[in-house]
Amino acid sequence: MVVKIGLLGFGTVAKGLPFLLKENQPKIRQLAGLDIEIGKVLVRSQEKADALRSQGHDYDFVTSMDAILADETIKIVVELMGRIEPAKSYISQALKAGKHVVSANKDLIACHGQELIQLAQQHQVMFAYEAAVAGGIPILRTLSESLMADKVTRILGVLNGTSNYMLTKMVEENWTYEKALASAQALGYAESDPKNDVEGIDAAYKLAILSQFGFGMTIRIDQIHHQGITVIRPEDVAIAKELGYVIKLIGDLQETQSGIWAEVVPSLVPIKHPLAGVNDVMNAVLVESVGVGQSMYYGPGAGQNPTATSVLADLMHISRNLLEGQAVKPFNAYQRPCRLAKAEEILSAYYVSVVVLDASAQLAQLADLFEAHNACFDQVLEGQSDQETLLITVITKAITRQQMAKIQSAIDDSNAFALTNIFKVLGESDEN
């Protein structure tokens, strides 16, 4: 038996599918029970189709979605176009036509996933998207299947390879942000407009999807606070290293008594923390749960073959169900009403760096400012930001976000100190 698929788009990831289908055919046939073949490929123009054929790609290229929708031999549509539109419209049309859909489109799924999931359920077809989070790391099925008996309490992740590559260069080779970005763009890791990567937006999309699988709650993208790596200075990198930390862009999902909290922010990670050693373009997801404790899932977060492997796994799951005539089950069956955690329940330690504006100001004055808001220091480092300006960096004890906001306001109103940066801190370093 053969299952034919319709590919929407023929970019990097889509071009990886033919290789895997050929290379892994014996295993696919045994585990899926059939062969998977590419039936039609949708491209944007006839000129594009001609160019691909001239490169040796011998497929039935079409320029209209209707050609795929009308083909009754195509049972599964694979969307690898990216962006919101026309991908959303095409997926909706495929689901309404009774075709199963596989996608790697994190932006679309984070913003409109629930609408598409409901549409799939209405038409009794599968909508699967393992490749949408962390590329080749099978984290979504791990959460929904392997950890289905466990209660997840927190998910931490290095979820964007571009920003992680840049931070690795900034930490290990003392590069500036500008030099790291130029290198990432030259290597093809960063777009000409790198906003989604460097501002934490891409990681926030992935965190929104992880919230569904880890906690059964769908948190909206506008409910996820995100801050990028553009604010990180070489001084911050050097001070963090001296205090026993590395700086990473961390996605953080956690559940409290009142609900879940999600954010993507630059964070100081203790050198011996599992996420501290996740470097270059690699991704990692650290899951904290009641039964297992801590478990970490590490691998390439993007790339042709890693992402195509996750796409193919979805195809095999659906193909197996088609062969056995099984009832369609949702990709993620765990669902609860979304409740956001109260801000006062979220405790974090913070890295706070200030310059001393008044030469007569002392560390004790800064300590008094913190103590006025029931906060105190865990670590302190005094140094020079230049030849004339004194720099004081502190790591606080765990405090609420409201406390930190009041402290920030007090520093801003002070004539003695000026704030240079605030980052979250994950745990204590060995320097304590």
Stockholm file with secondary structure:
# STOCKHOLM 1.0

chainA/1-432         MVVKIGLLGFGTVAKGLPFLLKENQPKIRQLAGLDIEIGKVLVRSQEKADALRSQGHDYDFVTSMDAILADETIKIVVELMGRIEPAKSYISQALKAGKHVVSANKDLIACHGQELIQLAQQHQVMFAYEAAVAGGIPILRTLSESLMADKVTRILGVLNGTSNYMLTKMVEENWTYEKALASAQALGYAESDPKNDVEGIDAAYKLAILSQFGFGMTIRIDQIHHQGITVIRPEDVAIAKELGYVIKLIGDLQETQSGIWAEVVPSLVPIKHPLAGVNDVMNAVLVESVGVGQSMYYGPGAGQNPTATSVLADLMHISRNLLEGQAVKPFNAYQRPCRLAKAEEILSAYYVSVVVLDASAQLAQLADLFEAHNACFDQVLEGQSDQETLLITVITKAITRQQMAKIQSAIDDSNAFALTNIFKVLGESDEN
#=GR chainA/1-432 SS CEEEEEEECCSHHHHHHHHHHHHTHHHHHHHHSSEEEEEEEECSCHHHHHHHHHTTCCSCEESCHHHHHTCTTEEEEEECCCSSTTHHHHHHHHHHTTCEEEECCHHHHHHHHHHHHHHHHHTTCCEECGGGTTTTCCHHHIIIIITTTSCEEEEEEECCHHHHHHHHHHHHSCCCHHHHHHHHHHTTSSCSSCHHHHTTHHHHHHHHHHHHHHHSCCCCGGGSEECCSTTCCHHHHHHHHHTTEEEEEEEEEEECSSCEEEEEEEEEEETTSGGGGCCTTEEEEEEEETTTEEEEEEEESSCHHHHHHHHHHHHHHHHHHHHHTCCCCCSCCCCCCCCBCCGGGCEEEEEEEEEECSTTCCHHHHHHHHHTTTCCEEEEEEEESSSSCEEEEEEECSEEHHHHHHHHHHHHHCSSEEEEEEEEECSCCTTC
#=GC SS_cons         CEEEEEEECCSHHHHHHHHHHHHTHHHHHHHHSSEEEEEEEECSCHHHHHHHHHTTCCSCEESCHHHHHTCTTEEEEEECCCSSTTHHHHHHHHHHTTCEEEECCHHHHHHHHHHHHHHHHHTTCCEECGGGTTTTCCHHHIIIIITTTSCEEEEEEECCHHHHHHHHHHHHSCCCHHHHHHHHHHTTSSCSSCHHHHTTHHHHHHHHHHHHHHHSCCCCGGGSEECCSTTCCHHHHHHHHHTTEEEEEEEEEEECSSCEEEEEEEEEEETTSGGGGCCTTEEEEEEEETTTEEEEEEEESSCHHHHHHHHHHHHHHHHHHHHHTCCCCCSCCCCCCCCBCCGGGCEEEEEEEEEECSTTCCHHHHHHHHHTTTCCEEEEEEEESSSSCEEEEEEECSEEHHHHHHHHHHHHHCSSEEEEEEEEECSCCTTC
//
